[in-house]
Amino acid sequence: MAVQDHVLVVGAGPVGAVMALTLCQRGFPVTLIEAEPGPVEDQRAATVHPPTVEMLAAMGLRDAAWETGLLSPLFHFRDRITGELVAEFDVGMLEGEVPYPFVLQWEQYKLVLAALDKAAGTGLLTTRFATRLLSFTQDTDHVHALVETEGGTETLTANWLIGADGGRSTVRKLAGIEFEGFTWPERFIKIGTTYDFLEAGKGYCTRNYFSDPDEWLNLFKVKGPGEPGIWRGIFPVPPEEPDEAALSHEGVQRRLQKFLPREGGYEIAYHALYKVHQRVAATFNLGRVLLAGDAAHVNNPIGGMGMNGGLHDAVNLAGKLESIRDGGAGMEALDRYTRQRRKAQTDFVQAQSVANKQSLSERDPAKRREHLDRLRRTAADPALHKAFLRRSSLIDSLDTANAVA
Ligand SMILES: Cc1cc2nc3c(=O)[nH]c(=O)nc-3n(C[C@H](O)[C@H](O)[C@H](O)COP(=O)(O)OP(=O)(O)OC[C@H]3O[C@@H](n4cnc5c(N)ncnc54)[C@H](O)[C@@H]3O)c2cc1C
């Protein structure tokens, strides 16, 4: 093994944890630092698309994923105003084209725990919680990171530093890398309830998108801590609505009751409000410093693509570092990492997530009708249906990015 192979990963979210796992499995000693005192029970991402399921299964996470996740092949587009089922899509139609023709609904904190456990088993992982990156310098062969721990500050030295430290990335800011894009005026509220919407008698499946210019909705099921599972709704919160009103007991109940009136109210498992951005870093590599996941790109959650794209970054980047270590490639491989993964973002994840958000909230009645008609036609035609699945499942994004020289 070459000398230049010790990797410091900053951030133990899903991208940092999977980054650490895939690097350890390729023989890299990894130090993973996380500012929080332990693994975070983050209830954001859950939708894992087929190509990502394939990657995680190849890392040996299949048993954990099947046990604590939910296999979910169908998704619905509905008109929230009329209640009509506009289109049903079936990822099962990709049978024979991908090994796992379904979406896995697996909460990101469960993925983090499974990935950390698997990586620890390699004997190459050192995980340090309550350790926050403050600054770094780099020279020809090394990166020196100043970190803050409970005992004070210290310097960690590695050959590579990977910023998987989320949308507010310290690594990206310290590297002076622009984060180009915009912020949506409305915020998104996520509400989790133990009520089982399959029992509502409305024909819902476990992933539903409701179009409505006033209040669109994403509604899907996760396994949660166990039976009966948890349903998550994501709704827009207009700019004029104060945070406290949206997050209040009344505000949360009002949103669910307006969607499906229910005597006695809803039992709430959790709720949170998010500012939502569409941004991509100008570069994902600067010498020995790399960005992956939300540190490199953020998008709205409609379609469930942010974490998936970050996990695709992790696998791509680990492959590049491996070929540099093994002498098959030089540092220029990291420019290719940026070209490939930026393209996946700009041409697919950003474009698709913006289009998803705009079509669900379209105000113009003619455009709205046109959009719903297009979804109906797409679902009814097997070739269009499959093409839609390939795009929404990030298969096209991955294939196109990987083909970039
Ligand atoms: C409501 C909602 C639903 C979503 N649903 C989906 C979905 O279904 N599918 C999907 O693909 N995506 C989804 N996303 C997006 C997804 O949550 C993110 O893309 C994902 O969490 C990014 O993972 P990450 O590891 O890059 O960053 P994070 O999950 O943000 O992890 C970063 C970690 O770095 C740590 N950190 C930060 N700074 C430092 C520092 N200086 N030193 C040390 N540690 C540090 C943080 O504490 C954190 O643990 C959703 C987002 C939202 C808001």
The ligand as a MOL file (V3000), in Angstrom:
LIG
                    3D

  0  0  0     0  0            999 V3000
M  V30 BEGIN CTAB
M  V30 COUNTS 53 58 0 0 0
M  V30 BEGIN ATOM
M  V30 1 C -37.2960 17.1150 4.8570 0
M  V30 2 C -36.1750 16.5100 4.0670 0
M  V30 3 C -36.3470 15.2610 3.5040 0
M  V30 4 C -35.3180 14.6960 2.7320 0
M  V30 5 N -35.5520 13.4950 2.1540 0
M  V30 6 C -34.6030 12.9660 1.3470 0
M  V30 7 C -34.8140 11.6940 0.7460 0
M  V30 8 O -35.8370 11.0460 0.9710 0
M  V30 9 N -33.8260 11.1920 -0.0600 0
M  V30 10 C -32.6720 11.8830 -0.2930 0
M  V30 11 O -31.8320 11.3900 -1.0860 0
M  V30 12 N -32.4310 13.0660 0.3120 0
M  V30 13 C -33.3570 13.6230 1.1240 0
M  V30 14 N -33.1080 14.7970 1.7740 0
M  V30 15 C -31.7570 15.3910 1.7100 0
M  V30 16 C -30.8070 14.6950 2.7180 0
M  V30 17 O -31.3170 14.8000 4.0270 0
M  V30 18 C -29.4120 15.3010 2.6440 0
M  V30 19 O -29.0110 15.3450 1.2930 0
M  V30 20 C -28.4220 14.4450 3.4590 0
M  V30 21 O -28.6920 14.5050 4.8330 0
M  V30 22 C -26.9870 14.9300 3.2130 0
M  V30 23 O -26.1000 14.0980 3.9090 0
M  V30 24 P -24.6330 14.6020 4.2810 0
M  V30 25 O -23.9970 13.4570 4.9960 0
M  V30 26 O -23.9850 15.1750 3.0750 0
M  V30 27 O -24.8460 15.8380 5.2600 0
M  V30 28 P -25.5740 15.9110 6.7560 0
M  V30 29 O -26.5800 14.8210 6.8100 0
M  V30 30 O -25.9620 17.2900 6.8910 0
M  V30 31 O -24.3750 15.5210 7.7110 0
M  V30 32 C -23.3040 16.4130 7.9460 0
M  V30 33 C -22.6540 16.0640 9.2880 0
M  V30 34 O -21.4780 16.8680 9.4430 0
M  V30 35 C -21.3910 17.3030 10.7920 0
M  V30 36 N -20.5590 18.5310 10.8120 0
M  V30 37 C -20.8850 19.7600 10.3240 0
M  V30 38 N -19.8560 20.6210 10.5000 0
M  V30 39 C -18.8630 19.9250 11.1040 0
M  V30 40 C -17.5380 20.2730 11.5360 0
M  V30 41 N -17.0390 21.5140 11.3730 0
M  V30 42 N -16.7800 19.3160 12.1280 0
M  V30 43 C -17.2620 18.0430 12.3010 0
M  V30 44 N -18.5100 17.6730 11.9040 0
M  V30 45 C -19.3020 18.5870 11.3080 0
M  V30 46 C -22.8480 17.5540 11.1790 0
M  V30 47 O -23.0150 17.5380 12.5880 0
M  V30 48 C -23.5570 16.3870 10.4760 0
M  V30 49 O -23.6660 15.2530 11.3090 0
M  V30 50 C -34.1080 15.3960 2.5490 0
M  V30 51 C -33.9310 16.6530 3.1230 0
M  V30 52 C -34.9510 17.2080 3.8770 0
M  V30 53 C -34.7540 18.5680 4.4750 0
M  V30 END ATOM
M  V30 BEGIN BOND
M  V30 1 1 1 2
M  V30 2 1 2 3
M  V30 3 2 2 52
M  V30 4 2 3 4
M  V30 5 1 4 5
M  V30 6 1 4 50
M  V30 7 2 5 6
M  V30 8 1 6 7
M  V30 9 1 6 13
M  V30 10 2 7 8
M  V30 11 1 7 9
M  V30 12 1 9 10
M  V30 13 2 10 11
M  V30 14 1 10 12
M  V30 15 2 12 13
M  V30 16 1 13 14
M  V30 17 1 14 15
M  V30 18 1 14 50
M  V30 19 1 15 16
M  V30 20 1 16 17
M  V30 21 1 16 18
M  V30 22 1 18 19
M  V30 23 1 18 20
M  V30 24 1 20 21
M  V30 25 1 20 22
M  V30 26 1 22 23
M  V30 27 1 23 24
M  V30 28 2 24 25
M  V30 29 1 24 26
M  V30 30 1 24 27
M  V30 31 1 27 28
M  V30 32 2 28 29
M  V30 33 1 28 30
M  V30 34 1 28 31
M  V30 35 1 31 32
M  V30 36 1 32 33
M  V30 37 1 33 34
M  V30 38 1 33 48
M  V30 39 1 34 35
M  V30 40 1 35 36
M  V30 41 1 35 46
M  V30 42 1 36 37
M  V30 43 1 36 45
M  V30 44 2 37 38
M  V30 45 1 38 39
M  V30 46 1 39 40
M  V30 47 2 39 45
M  V30 48 1 40 41
M  V30 49 2 40 42
M  V30 50 1 42 43
M  V30 51 2 43 44
M  V30 52 1 44 45
M  V30 53 1 46 47
M  V30 54 1 46 48
M  V30 55 1 48 49
M  V30 56 2 50 51
M  V30 57 1 51 52
M  V30 58 1 52 53
M  V30 END BOND
M  V30 END CTAB
M  END
